[in-house]
Amino acid sequence: MLERVSNLARTGAPRPRGLRTMLAAALLTVATYAAAVELRGDHPDSYVVKRGDTLWDISARFLKKPWLWPEIWQANPQIKNPHLIYPGDVISLAYLDRVTARVTAGERTASPVNAVPLEEIEPFLRDTRIVADIGNMPYVVGLEDNRLRGVRGHVAYVKGLEGIPAGQRYLVVRPEKRYRMVERAGLCCDLFQSQDLDARGRPGPDDGTLWSNAVFPSKNTEFMGYELVTQTTGTVTRGEVGGIQASTLLLDTEGRDVRVGDRLVPVEAQPYDLQFFPHPPKQQAKYGRLTIMAVADGLTSGGTHDVIAISGGAREGIDNGTVFSIWRRGDSVTDKVKDGLDRDDSLTLFENKTRLPDEFAGHAMVFRTFDNVSYALVMSSIKPARVGYELKHPDAPY
């Protein structure tokens, strides 16, 4: 089940160069040779998979870089689907001309383990999405009895569903954030903004975000998307008939409250992945282009198993499973030994300051990708990952 990867000697030392060959016909039935794969010095020879394990955690028992686990998975022809691991399976290492890892199937009565804990990311898979525009989406214009909030069993009145017959189902979603980028000429990094939105889907006069006091000129400003959060589900019970200019939507699912200004999107069967295969990014973005724009639950910092929104998506070649390292950007400081201990930082020109190294904070893996924005889960951390931190290749040395 585990794929063959690294041309390792019996000592486990990697060779300096390698070649990965991937066959697109199979999910990950690949034979790969990668010098980057290194075994941990304290790795076990075998491990019995348990309930609650993740592929990342299992791989971290064997590898120094757990995001490279697909490169050591050796396909086992005796197993029907060699890319799924179940509780009770035994993972073992074999030492021949190279080190390989294999899986011996157990009873396989439980569900297979995933790369990440699904319970941590399920709300972002099921209830959250990024869209480029909300101006043309159907929206709630009123609620029965002039209520301020609607819940299961209440009726909402919707504009924008002309011609939609009764029986159609919709998600009621709320625009809660919008993301923007400002290109900054002459400096290291672009500036990213996460703004909270009001009931109309517009930023309030004081949204309380990290960037609330920043000035964003219209020139060189790029809009990246609206973040929509699912409130509940409803069914159209009556269209726009008899001169009525709003359709009737029965809220028929337990969920969050509905209010005027919420939007509607059609119900989709399963619009997200449930299996993830960690891998390095396909291309390296310029420094300052990929950063943490937001942390789940309105925080400005997060740790292991917290969800972050990052400033890149399919346009930058990012897909589900892409792994990044997280870095605190090094400060630019006045050299007070050279310029004087009482030197004011604000009086020193930027180009005359000393740039300090970036500081490593942890690793994150992307689990949902849109055009310009992606959601990632912090897989491991040695310090909090904060809004504004840089995202790099997982092997970045600094």
C-alpha positions in Angstrom: 0.0 0.0 0.0 2.8 2.3 0.7 4.5 3.7 -2.4 8.1 3.2 -3.1 10.1 6.3 -3.0 13.4 7.0 -1.9 16.6 5.3 -3.1 17.8 4.8 0.5 20.7 2.7 1.5 20.4 0.3 4.4 21.5 3.1 6.7 18.5 5.2 5.6 20.8 8.0 4.2 19.2 9.8 1.2 21.0 10.2 -2.1 21.4 13.7 -3.3 19.3 13.5 -6.5 16.1 11.8 -7.4 13.4 11.4 -10.0 9.7 11.1 -9.4 7.6 9.3 -12.0 3.8 9.5 -11.5 1.3 7.5 -13.5 -1.9 9.5 -13.9 -4.0 6.5 -14.6 -4.2 5.4 -10.9 -5.1 7.4 -7.9 -1.5 7.4 -6.5 -0.2 4.1 -7.9 3.3 5.6 -8.4 6.8 4.5 -8.2 8.8 7.4 -7.0 12.4 8.1 -6.1 12.9 11.2 -4.0 16.0 12.2 -2.2 14.0 14.4 0.2 12.5 11.4 2.0 14.3 10.7 5.3 13.3 8.3 8.0 13.2 9.4 11.6 16.0 8.0 13.7 13.5 6.7 16.3 11.0 5.3 13.8 9.4 1.9 14.6 9.8 -1.1 12.3 6.0 -1.5 12.3 2.9 0.2 13.5 -0.8 -0.9 14.0 -3.2 1.7 12.8 -5.7 2.8 15.4 -9.0 4.7 15.4 -8.4 8.4 15.5 -5.1 8.2 13.6 -4.5 10.4 10.6 -2.1 9.7 7.8 -0.1 12.7 8.8 0.4 11.4 12.3 1.2 7.9 11.1 3.7 9.2 8.6 5.3 11.4 11.3 6.2 8.3 13.2 8.3 7.1 10.3 9.4 10.2 8.4 11.1 13.5 9.2 8.8 15.2 6.7 5.4 13.6 7.0 4.0 15.5 4.0 6.1 13.2 1.8 4.2 10.1 2.9 2.7 9.4 -0.7 6.3 9.0 -1.9 6.9 5.9 0.3 3.5 4.2 -0.1 4.2 0.9 -1.8 1.2 -0.4 -3.8 0.2 -3.9 -2.6 -1.5 -6.0 -5.3 -3.2 -8.1 -2.6 -5.2 -5.1 -1.4 -8.2 -4.0 -3.4 -7.6 -0.3 -2.9 -4.0 0.2 -1.9 -4.4 3.9 -1.2 -6.7 3.5 1.8 -5.5 2.5 5.3 -7.9 1.2 8.0 -7.7 0.7 11.7 -6.2 -2.7 12.4 -3.9 -2.5 9.3 -0.2 -3.0 10.1 2.4 -0.7 8.4 5.9 -2.1 8.3 9.2 -1.2 6.9 11.2 -3.5 4.6 15.0 -3.2 4.1 16.2 -4.6 0.8 18.2 -2.5 -1.7 16.2 0.4 -0.4 13.7 1.1 2.4 10.0 0.5 1.5 6.9 0.6 3.6 4.1 -1.9 3.2 0.6 -2.5 4.6 -0.8 -5.8 5.9 -4.6 -5.6 5.9 -6.5 -6.1 9.1 -10.2 -6.9 9.4 -11.2 -3.5 7.9 -14.5 -3.1 9.6 -14.1 0.6 10.3 -13.8 3.6 8.0 -10.4 4.4 6.5 -8.2 7.0 8.1 -7.7 10.3 6.5 -4.7 12.6 6.1 -6.3 15.1 8.5 -9.0 15.0 11.2 -12.2 15.6 9.2 -14.1 16.8 12.3 -11.7 19.8 12.4 -12.4 20.9 8.8 -15.9 19.7 8.2 -17.6 23.1 8.8 -15.3 24.6 6.2 -15.9 21.8 3.7 -19.7 21.8 4.2 -20.6 25.4 5.3 -18.0 27.8 3.8 -17.2 28.9 0.3 -15.5 31.7 -1.6 -17.3 33.4 -4.5 -16.3 36.3 -6.8 -19.6 38.2 -6.8 -22.7 38.4 -4.6 -24.5 41.2 -6.5 -26.5 38.9 -8.7 -27.3 36.2 -6.2 -30.9 35.8 -4.9 -31.4 37.3 -1.5 -33.8 37.3 1.4 -35.9 40.5 1.2 -38.2 39.8 4.1 -39.4 37.3 6.8 -42.9 36.2 7.8 -44.6 38.4 10.4 -41.8 40.9 9.8 -39.5 38.9 12.0 -35.9 40.0 12.5 -34.6 36.4 12.4 -35.9 33.2 10.9 -35.4 29.6 12.0 -36.6 26.2 11.0 -40.4 26.2 10.3 -40.4 29.9 9.4 -40.9 31.4 5.9 -38.5 33.7 4.1 -39.3 35.8 1.1 -36.7 35.9 -1.6 -36.0 38.1 -4.6 -34.1 36.8 -7.7 -35.8 33.4 -8.1 -37.9 34.3 -11.1 -39.1 31.2 -13.0 -38.0 28.8 -10.3 -40.7 26.1 -9.6 -41.8 24.9 -6.2 -39.7 22.1 -4.8 -36.3 23.5 -5.6 -33.9 23.4 -2.6 -31.4 26.2 -1.7 -28.7 26.9 0.9 -29.2 30.1 2.7 -25.7 31.7 3.0 -24.4 34.8 4.6 -21.5 37.0 3.2 -19.3 37.4 6.3 -16.0 38.5 5.0 -14.4 39.9 1.9 -10.7 39.6 1.0 -8.7 42.1 -0.9 -5.0 42.6 -1.9 -3.0 45.8 -2.4 0.1 45.6 -4.5 2.9 47.5 -2.8 5.7 48.7 -5.1 9.2 48.8 -3.7 8.4 46.8 -0.6 8.8 43.1 0.2 5.2 42.2 0.5 1.7 42.7 -0.7 -0.9 43.9 1.8 -4.0 41.7 2.4 -7.2 42.7 4.0 -10.0 40.6 5.7 -13.1 42.7 6.3 -16.2 41.6 8.2 -19.5 42.4 6.4 -22.9 43.7 7.5 -26.4 42.4 6.6 -26.1 43.8 3.1 -22.8 42.2 2.5 -20.9 45.5 2.9 -18.2 46.4 5.3 -19.4 48.4 8.3 -17.9 51.7 9.3 -15.7 49.9 11.9 -15.4 46.2 11.3 -12.8 45.6 14.0 -10.4 43.7 11.7 -6.7 43.8 11.8 -6.6 46.2 8.8 -9.3 48.6 9.9 -7.0 51.5 10.1 -5.1 50.8 6.8 -5.7 52.9 3.7 -6.5 50.9 0.6 -6.3 53.0 -2.6 -8.5 51.9 -5.5 -5.5 51.8 -7.8 -3.6 48.5 -7.7 -6.2 47.0 -5.4 -7.4 43.5 -6.3 -10.6 42.0 -5.0 -10.1 38.3 -4.1 -13.5 37.1 -3.1 -16.4 37.0 -0.6 -16.6 34.3 2.1 -20.1 32.8 2.4 -21.2 30.8 5.5 -24.2 28.5 5.3 -27.0 29.4 7.7 -29.6 26.7 6.8 -31.5 25.0 4.0 -34.9 25.8 2.5 -37.4 24.7 -0.1 -39.2 26.9 -2.5 -43.0 26.5 -1.9 -44.3 29.2 -4.1 -42.8 31.2 -7.0 -43.5 34.8 -8.1 -47.1 34.5 -9.1 -50.1 36.9 -9.3 -48.0 40.0 -9.3 -46.0 39.0 -6.2 -42.4 40.0 -6.6 -40.8 37.5 -4.1 -40.7 33.8 -3.9 -41.6 31.9 -0.7 -38.9 29.7 0.9 -39.7 27.4 3.8 -36.8 27.0 6.1 -36.8 23.3 6.8 -33.5 22.4 8.4 -32.0 23.1 11.8 -29.2 25.6 11.4 -28.2 29.2 12.1 -30.8 32.0 12.0 -31.7 33.7 8.8 -32.0 37.5 8.3 -32.7 40.0 5.6 -29.7 40.2 3.2 -28.7 36.5 3.3 -28.1 35.0 -0.1 -29.1 31.8 -1.7 -27.2 29.2 -3.7 -28.5 25.8 -5.1 -27.9 22.7 -2.9 -25.0 20.6 -4.3 -24.6 16.9 -3.7 -21.0 16.9 -2.4 -19.0 19.8 -3.6 -15.8 19.0 -1.7 -13.0 16.4 -1.3 -12.9 13.9 1.6 -9.5 12.3 0.9 -6.3 14.4 0.8 -2.8 13.5 -0.4 -0.1 15.8 1.0 2.4 17.2 -1.5 4.7 20.3 -1.8 3.4 23.2 -3.9 3.7 22.9 -7.7 5.4 26.3 -7.9 7.1 28.8 -5.6 5.2 32.1 -5.3 7.2 35.3 -5.0 8.0 36.4 -1.4 5.2 38.3 0.2 2.5 36.9 -2.1 1.2 34.0 0.1 0.2 34.9 3.6 -2.3 34.1 6.3 -5.3 36.4 5.8 -7.5 35.1 8.6 -7.7 32.5 11.4 -10.9 30.7 12.2 -13.2 31.9 15.0 -12.2 35.5 14.5 -8.8 35.1 16.0 -5.5 36.6 14.8 -3.4 33.6 15.7 -3.8 29.9 15.8 -2.0 26.6 16.5 -2.2 22.9 15.5 -5.6 22.0 14.0 -6.7 25.6 13.6 -8.0 26.6 10.2 -6.5 29.5 8.3 -7.4 31.4 5.1 -4.5 32.0 2.8 -4.0 34.5 0.0 -3.7 32.1 -2.9 -5.7 29.4 -4.8 -6.0 27.6 -8.1 -4.6 30.7 -9.9 -1.3 30.1 -8.1 -1.3 26.3 -8.8 -2.5 25.5 -5.3 -4.7 22.4 -4.9 -6.1 20.3 -2.1 -3.2 18.6 -0.2 -0.6 21.3 -0.9 1.6 21.7 2.1 3.3 25.0 3.2 5.6 26.0 5.9 4.6 29.0 8.0 7.0 31.8 8.9 7.0 35.0 10.9 8.6 37.6 8.7 11.9 38.9 9.9 11.7 42.5 11.3 13.7 45.3 9.8 15.5 47.1 12.7 17.9 50.0 13.3 21.4 48.9 14.0 21.7 50.7 17.3 25.3 49.5 17.9 26.3 51.4 14.7 23.8 54.2 14.7 23.5 54.8 18.5 21.5 53.2 21.2 19.1 56.1 21.4 18.4 56.1 17.7 14.6 56.3 16.9 13.5 53.5 14.5 11.0 55.9 12.9 13.9 58.2 11.9 15.8 55.4 10.0 15.1 55.0 6.3 13.8 51.5 5.4 16.8 50.8 3.1 19.2 51.6 5.9 17.7 49.1 8.3 19.0 45.6 9.1 16.7 42.8 7.9 16.4 39.9 10.5 15.8 36.3 9.4 12.2 34.9 9.1 11.2 32.6 12.0 9.7 29.2 11.4 6.3 28.6 13.0 4.9 25.3 11.6 3.3 23.5 8.7 -0.2 23.8 7.1 -2.0 21.7 4.5 -4.6 23.1 2.1 -8.0 21.2 2.2 -10.2 23.4 0.1 -9.2 25.6 -2.8 -10.9 28.4 -4.7 -9.5 30.7 -7.4 -7.8 33.3 -5.2 -8.3 32.0 -1.7 -7.7 28.6 0.0 -8.4 27.1 3.4 -5.7 25.2 5.2 -5.3 23.3 8.4 -2.3 23.9 10.7 -0.8 20.4 10.9 2.0 21.1 13.3 3.4 24.2 15.1 6.1 25.3 17.4 4.7 28.8 17.8 1.4 30.5 17.0 0.6 31.1 13.4 -0.6 34.7 13.0 -2.4 36.8 10.4 0.3 38.2 8.1 2.7 35.3 8.4 4.4 34.1 5.2 3.8 30.8 3.5 6.7 29.0 1.8 7.7 25.6 0.4 7.6 23.1 3.2 11.4 22.5 2.8 12.3 26.2 2.8 15.5 26.7 4.8 14.7 30.2 5.9 
